[in-house]
Amino acid sequence: MKYVPDATGERQFTEDLTTDRESVDGLLSELDEYAVEQALQIAEGSDDAEVTVVTVGPEDARDALRKALSMGADKAVHVEDDDLHGTDVMGTSLVLARAIEKSGFDLVVCGMASTDGGMGVLPALLAERLGVPQVTLLSEVSVEGGSVAGRRDGDAATERLEASLPAVVSVTDQSGEARYPSFKGIMAAKKKPVESLDLDDLDLEAEEVGLEGAWTVVESAEARPARSAGTVVKDEGEGGKQLAEFLAGQKFI
């Protein structure tokens, strides 16, 4: 799960063209809440399942972990290191893979994409690094025996998919509404364990992550132009014609 800048805030870049996380509040990525929900539902159907939430991020990312714990997760792992600044999705997948291997796993449940970067490729990269099957973009997921199964809804067809465990899956925002943390859950989350890891704990070098190890970089950025005043069309008999001309001029028709 990922700690992201609030999409309702005024998001911007820093001088080195990385995401400015200081000028806007952060929170648990909404799309990852669906993943937490599905993991909890799977665990509720098992006698001995345990849900561990994992994130890579700054100190404030613990707020996102606490929300997942208050929803019902059992424990959390927080990877924090100053050398992670500027890490892209390739580096993030490497760090997450090491942290997940260290913790041990049967099933990794991811959101379909982050609400800041929006790349949507991390689950596939993670599965490749872990050497396990991937079943992505599921709107329905279940675990039975040694397999995970789910439904993927496309524009023209619906697919039923299945993979043997261990595996990585990602779920969409159609998989089921995430539960709201109860007061009891919020209080219980304060006592749940949060393990802190850094690059040394994961046997990683600074050169493998951060801006230096990034495969992708932002070369330039500029502020979005202010929204201009709209065009008002008064219908005095020619409104339909004027609207058609406007749409044609914008190449909408």
Beta strands, then each sheet from edge to edge (+ up, - down):
strand 1: 3-5
strand 2: 26-28
strand 3: 52-56
strand 4: 75-79
strand 5: 107-111
strand 6: 134-138
strand 7: 140-144
strand 8: 147-153
strand 9: 158-164
strand 10: 167-171
strand 11: 194-197
sheet 1: 1+ 2-
sheet 2: 3+ 4+ 11+
sheet 3: 5+ 10+ 6+
sheet 4: 7+ 8- 9+
end
